[in-house]
Amino acid sequence: MKHFLRVVTQFFLFLYCKLLWRVLKFVVRKFTGRCELQRICYNNKHGARRTLKIESSLRFSKNELLQTALSVHPDKVEKTIDDIMALKKINPDTNPQLGISLQASLLQIVGYRSLVAEVEKLRREPYDCENPEHEDMLMKLWKELRPDTPLTGRISKQWCEIGFQGNDPKTDFRGMGLLGLHNLLYFAEHDKATALQMLHDSLQPKHNEIPKPEWEQKNLDKAIGFSFAIVGINITDLAYSLLVSGALKTHLYNVAPEIPGLLHFQQTFCYLMQEFHRFWIEEDPSDIMEFNRVRSKFHRRILRQLKNPDMALCPHFSASDLHLVNL
């Protein structure tokens, strides 16, 4: 009986999606005199709430022009909007705002796809110690985080001071490639105060009642509990997963007026680093072995926040002053 009811329910859902929904759209258009895209643009403010609905409408359209609009080159967006207006028989002279709204949202949509490709390219590019540009970025990272301490050599235990696992940082970039280094350097350069504070805290004894000399002598694993650089690479992975899964659309569609770019992604990384630092301290894990648990919990919290189409990370990046805002 349950199986029969499930089949009947699925049949009616299929019927609704394939037939009744289209009939309803036709009736609504005849009644209002507006197509679905018009209703979305006129009834929703600029940002994720509007762009996500436009993206869904285009994706599930039967018309090839509307479907392919999601993947056009940014330079062809304006012409694509003209073609859509002609297809829908909408007079651009009497509906000037519609073209502007559609163009802004479509630029966000195709820009997001381009950003995913750009980030993926950086992630797939391995760190090459024979590449002068790669080496230069790594040296800059050291100078930003340890400005008063000269690096004794390219291969050195000193790298552990900023949170790498071994004597050669290149081995730690394997998972995220150059993307991890780009993000760490951006954080150190553009939110330096927060980066240095986070690095400082990560090296301190967790419990102040343990004198630091004694803590260092006994090599107790009671620091704040994480290695700065390794956490940066892990948070890069978290930001990357939010991006490729589409969860970050809510944030980027709300903060990027048109095309979201790598800068928006790096600012998001800075926010996630600062928030993870706070979250780690709030969770008060006993040691580094709890890192995966805390990271997973933090990831779930960010996902919940991004489900709100009006929610965004701080819309204007400000060093050391990042927070969630409700637009």
C-alpha positions in Angstrom: 0.0 0.0 0.0 2.8 2.4 0.9 4.6 1.6 -2.3 1.4 2.3 -4.3 0.9 5.7 -2.6 4.5 6.6 -3.3 4.0 5.8 -6.9 0.8 7.8 -7.1 2.5 10.8 -5.4 5.4 10.6 -7.7 3.1 10.5 -10.7 1.2 13.6 -9.6 4.5 15.4 -8.9 5.7 14.5 -12.4 2.3 15.7 -13.9 2.6 19.0 -12.0 6.1 19.6 -13.0 5.6 18.7 -16.7 2.1 20.0 -17.3 0.3 21.9 -14.6 3.2 24.1 -13.8 3.5 25.3 -17.4 -0.3 25.8 -17.6 -0.1 27.8 -14.4 2.7 30.0 -15.8 0.7 30.5 -19.0 -2.4 31.6 -17.0 -0.4 33.9 -14.8 1.2 35.5 -17.8 -2.1 36.1 -19.5 -3.5 37.5 -16.2 -0.6 39.8 -15.3 0.7 40.5 -18.8 4.2 39.6 -17.7 6.4 36.6 -18.3 8.2 34.8 -15.5 11.4 36.7 -15.9 9.5 40.0 -15.7 7.7 38.9 -12.5 11.0 37.8 -10.9 12.8 41.1 -11.7 9.9 43.3 -10.6 9.1 41.4 -7.5 12.6 40.8 -6.1 15.4 43.2 -5.1 18.8 43.1 -6.6 21.0 40.3 -5.2 20.8 36.6 -4.5 17.1 36.4 -4.1 16.5 37.7 -7.6 19.5 36.1 -9.4 18.9 32.6 -8.0 15.3 32.7 -9.3 16.4 33.9 -12.7 19.1 31.2 -12.8 16.5 28.6 -12.0 14.0 29.9 -14.5 16.6 29.9 -17.3 18.0 26.4 -16.4 14.6 24.7 -16.4 13.3 26.5 -19.5 12.5 24.4 -22.6 13.9 27.1 -24.9 17.5 26.6 -26.0 18.3 30.3 -26.0 17.3 30.7 -22.4 19.2 27.6 -21.4 22.4 28.6 -23.1 22.2 32.1 -21.6 23.6 30.7 -18.4 26.9 29.9 -20.1 27.5 32.8 -22.6 30.7 34.8 -22.5 30.4 38.0 -20.4 31.0 40.0 -23.6 27.9 38.5 -25.1 25.6 39.1 -22.2 24.2 42.4 -23.6 23.3 40.8 -26.9 21.8 37.8 -25.1 19.5 40.1 -23.1 18.4 41.7 -26.4 17.6 38.2 -27.8 15.7 37.3 -24.7 13.6 40.5 -24.8 12.8 39.8 -28.5 11.9 36.2 -27.8 9.5 37.2 -25.0 8.2 40.1 -27.1 9.1 42.7 -24.5 9.5 46.2 -25.7 12.8 47.5 -24.2 11.7 51.1 -24.6 8.7 50.6 -22.2 10.6 48.2 -20.0 14.1 49.8 -19.7 14.6 48.6 -16.1 14.0 44.9 -17.0 17.0 44.8 -19.4 19.2 46.4 -16.7 18.1 43.9 -14.1 18.5 40.9 -16.3 21.9 42.0 -17.4 23.2 42.5 -13.9 21.9 39.1 -12.8 23.2 37.3 -15.9 26.6 38.8 -15.4 26.6 37.5 -11.8 25.6 34.0 -13.1 28.2 33.7 -15.9 30.8 35.5 -13.6 30.3 32.8 -11.0 31.0 30.1 -13.5 34.2 31.9 -14.6 35.3 32.3 -11.0 34.9 28.6 -10.4 37.1 27.9 -13.4 39.7 30.4 -12.3 39.8 29.0 -8.7 40.0 25.4 -10.1 42.9 26.4 -12.3 44.9 27.7 -9.3 44.0 24.7 -7.2 45.2 22.3 -9.9 48.5 24.1 -10.4 51.1 22.5 -8.1 53.7 24.5 -6.2 57.0 24.5 -8.2 60.1 25.3 -6.3 61.8 25.9 -9.7 59.3 28.6 -10.6 60.7 32.0 -9.4 57.1 33.5 -9.1 56.1 30.7 -6.8 59.2 31.0 -4.7 58.8 34.8 -4.5 55.2 34.4 -3.2 56.4 32.0 -0.5 59.2 34.4 0.6 56.7 37.3 0.7 54.5 35.2 3.0 57.4 34.7 5.4 58.3 38.4 5.4 54.7 39.4 6.1 54.3 37.0 9.0 57.9 37.1 10.4 59.1 40.6 9.4 61.7 40.8 12.1 63.1 37.3 11.6 65.4 36.5 8.7 64.9 33.1 7.1 68.1 31.1 7.4 67.4 29.0 4.4 64.9 27.9 1.8 64.7 24.5 3.6 64.5 25.2 7.2 62.7 24.3 10.5 61.7 27.9 10.7 58.7 27.2 8.5 57.1 25.5 11.4 57.0 28.9 13.2 54.3 30.0 10.8 52.4 26.7 10.9 53.9 24.5 8.1 54.4 20.8 9.0 58.0 20.3 7.8 61.1 22.0 6.6 59.8 22.5 3.1 56.3 24.2 2.7 55.9 22.9 -0.9 54.8 19.5 0.4 51.9 21.1 2.4 50.4 22.8 -0.8 49.7 19.5 -2.5 46.0 19.4 -1.7 45.1 23.0 -2.8 48.0 23.8 -5.0 48.8 27.5 -5.6 45.3 28.4 -4.4 46.4 27.8 -0.8 49.5 30.0 -1.2 47.5 32.8 -2.9 45.0 32.9 -0.1 47.5 32.8 2.7 49.5 35.6 1.1 46.4 37.7 0.5 45.3 37.3 4.1 48.8 38.2 5.4 49.0 41.3 3.1 45.4 42.6 3.3 44.3 41.7 6.8 47.8 41.7 8.4 46.7 42.6 11.9 44.3 39.7 12.1 46.7 37.3 10.5 49.5 38.2 12.9 47.1 38.0 15.9 45.9 34.6 14.7 49.5 33.4 14.2 50.4 34.7 17.7 47.4 33.0 19.4 48.1 29.7 17.7 51.6 29.6 19.3 50.5 30.4 22.8 49.9 27.9 25.7 46.2 27.0 25.9 46.2 27.3 29.7 47.8 30.4 31.2 48.5 28.6 34.4 51.3 26.7 32.6 54.4 29.0 32.5 55.4 29.3 28.8 59.1 28.3 29.4 57.9 25.1 31.1 55.3 24.5 28.4 58.0 24.9 25.7 60.5 22.7 27.6 57.9 19.8 28.1 56.6 20.3 24.6 53.1 20.0 25.8 50.4 19.9 23.2 48.3 22.6 24.9 48.6 25.5 22.5 45.5 27.2 21.1 45.8 24.0 19.0 46.4 24.6 15.4 49.2 25.3 12.9 48.5 28.6 11.2 49.5 27.8 7.6 48.0 24.3 7.7 44.7 25.8 8.9 44.9 28.3 6.1 45.2 25.5 3.5 42.3 23.7 5.2 40.1 26.8 5.2 41.0 27.3 1.5 39.6 23.8 0.9 36.4 24.7 2.8 36.0 27.9 0.8 36.6 26.0 -2.4 34.0 23.4 -1.5 31.5 26.2 -0.8 32.2 27.7 -4.2 32.0 24.6 -6.4 28.9 23.3 -4.6 27.1 26.6 -5.3 26.5 27.4 -1.6 28.6 30.5 -2.0 26.3 31.9 -4.6 24.1 33.5 -1.9 27.1 35.5 -0.6 28.6 36.4 -4.0 25.3 37.4 -5.6 24.7 39.7 -2.7 28.1 41.4 -2.6 29.2 41.5 -6.3 27.1 44.1 -8.2 27.8 42.2 -11.4 30.7 39.8 -12.0 32.2 38.1 -8.9 35.9 37.7 -9.2 38.9 36.2 -7.4 39.1 39.2 -5.1 35.6 38.4 -3.7 36.7 34.8 -3.1 39.9 35.9 -1.3 37.9 38.3 0.9 35.6 35.4 1.7 38.7 33.3 2.7 39.8 36.1 5.1 36.4 36.2 6.7 36.4 32.4 7.1 39.9 32.5 8.7 38.9 35.0 11.2 35.6 33.3 12.1 37.2 29.9 12.3 39.8 31.4 14.8 36.9 32.6 17.0 35.0 29.4 16.6 38.0 27.3 17.6 38.5 29.2 20.8 34.7 29.0 21.6 34.8 25.3 21.0 37.8 24.9 23.3 39.0 21.6 21.9 41.3 19.5 24.1 44.0 19.2 21.4 44.6 19.2 17.6 43.1 15.8 17.2 39.7 17.5 17.4 40.5 19.6 14.4 38.3 17.7 11.9 35.3 17.7 14.3 35.6 21.4 14.8 36.1 22.1 11.1 33.0 20.0 10.2 30.9 21.8 12.8 32.1 25.2 11.5 31.4 24.2 7.9 27.8 23.2 8.8 27.3 26.6 10.5 28.4 28.5 7.5 26.2 26.4 5.2 23.2 27.1 7.4 23.9 30.8 7.3 24.2 30.8 3.5 20.8 29.1 3.0 19.2 32.5 3.7 19.1 34.3 0.3 19.4 37.7 2.0 22.5 36.7 4.0 26.0 37.6 3.0 29.4 37.8 4.5 30.5 41.4 5.1 29.6 43.2 1.9 32.6 45.5 2.1 35.9 43.9 3.1 37.5 45.7 6.0 40.7 44.5 7.6 40.1 43.0 11.1 36.4 44.0 11.0 34.6 41.2 9.2 31.2 39.9 10.3 27.9 38.5 9.0 25.4 41.1 8.2 21.7 40.7 7.2 21.2 42.8 4.1 
